[in-house]
Amino acid sequence: MNKKREYNKSTGRKYTGPDGDYEKFQSSEKAKKERASRNKARREALREGKVHKYDDKDLHHVDGDPTNNSSKNKRVISRSKNRGMH
């Protein structure tokens, strides 16, 4: 059974429906472009050998702009450190 979650009791987040997180945030054009840019940067880092699958590393954008994929703006740091920053 692969039922999509509607509500998370521990965080209080609502995932589906018109008031859900996806409809509010993740489906906006800006969010889609930023997600695509982050994914592209990660794929480039994989090709260059800077990161590996399942290595618990994130590609950090120094200036906070996920669409700025210049080499000076990207750093490989631990997942926990990167996600603690945001």
Secondary structure by P-SEA (a helix, b strand, c coil): ccccccccccccccccccccccccccccaaaaaaaaaaaaaaaaaaaacccccccccccccccccccccccccbbbbcaaaaaaac
